[in-house]
Amino acid sequence: MTGKRIIKMLVAVAMLISLALPAFAIPARAAAGITILVNNQKIYPDVPPFVLNGRTLVPMRAIAEAMGCEVYWVQETNVVNIKNETTIVSMQIGNFTQSVQKINGDGEVTTNKMDVAPMTYQDRVFIPARALCEALGALVGWDAGSQTIYIVYNTSVDYVSGLTVSTFAGAGVRGSDDGVAASMDFISPESIDIADDGTIYVADSGLIRKISGGRSSTIELSPSYYTADIIRCYKNDVYILTGEFQNDKGVRYYGFLKLSGGDSSAQGLFITDATYSRIPDFCVAPDGMIYFIQYNAGVDQTYLNRLNPNTLAMDALTDLDGGVTCLTADGSGNIYLGNSVKGSIYRYNVNDNHLRLFAGVDGKTKFVDGPNPFFYEPRKLKYVGGALYVLDYNVIRKITIDSSVMPSDCISMAGKVTADPFPVTVNGIASETMLAPSYLMDFAVSGGGIIMTDPKNAVLRVVK
């Protein structure tokens, strides 16, 4: 569409909504503490948003530009026109009527009534957040507890057809009773992995739960003060990142343990002081090496480390951005690292010691599938059979990797994109199921599908 036609459309819309302006109340002060997240990135307007008559009003230019829109202000009529690639939204100061026009359509204008009219406040134009965002095709969520507006914008997700989400294990009752997997209890199933013999191991609020042959059992660790935070399998051995424990002097520790064949007697591999460091994730590579992310508070730096479980030798391989929180490894010396803050995935090669961007773009967070994918918040990564599976906030996505070790395509497996901060998981069609997100959520991939932990509902779910 030509620039002249767009200008004509803007003028027409401005004339349409230029009616007698109703009176409105100016807020005495802006409400403190409202946060705006656009595609998981916090924006910092110079004048904070506020709530009026139960609706949140936001600074027009700050929110529009964060969504990649162009803004046209018509001084004579006090009309603001906000344009993206497909839509022009027009609002007028004091007018409860919003006009929406699709650029690629026949030019027809639709109008909507808003509960709150745009207004000026502290020399800034404020507009109702939900009315604007939904007119532009964005998803909007509100968390009253944290006073946060969630806006998910510019998504392009392509789902694998025919997949469903169902309950794999657990009755949804919190407890530690074992038995048939379908009716067993979980306290809070978190980390999960599958051994080569098909045995499933789950870190359940510190306990180790084992599912084999359709039945569950609980492994009692020895010594008893060990608890399990993260579980990873190598062949039929189980590696554990422990929770914190204390010695008789009150010093806090944590580290890696090994259970050979799922035996309860734990072999200590690496124990370190928990006061000044933390490990958000680790993986076991196909050659048996343990790779882990470790934050050192003493120097305020995050590292990628390698531990040889046979010699117990440890190497610091490279510095990492502090937003890197998850990793996985393939069989060719590549370690894939997910930055949950910047929405990007990096690849470190242990042979050339080179850290390079693999997928996504730092700070360009959004859900976009295809050969040039973008990511919202990669929280867990698993490399299986030439593909990288990503738990991206609450969507499970699959990246196919080409011969140059770069993405050739990305497609989503399960989890509907949502801005609702508290979605409820309901089993059904995978593309329509809104998975309840949790930082404790994990998944494992096997021939039987993708098995996910659901700590919010105390069950395991399967996508297949």
Helices and strands as residue ranges (DSSP letters): H 3-17, E 35-38, E 41-42, E 50-52, E 55-59, H 60-66, E 70-74, E 79-83, E 87-92, E 97-102, E 109-113, E 119-121, E 124-128, H 129-135, E 139-143, E 148-152, E 164-169, G 181-183, E 189-194, E 200-204, E 207-212, E 215-219, E 228-234, E 237-242, E 245-246, E 252-259, G 260-262, E 267-273, E 277-284, E 290-296, E 301-307, E 314-320, E 324-329, E 334-339, E 344-349, E 354-359, E 378-384, E 387-392, E 395-401, E 407-414, E 428-429, E 443-446, E 449-454, E 459-463
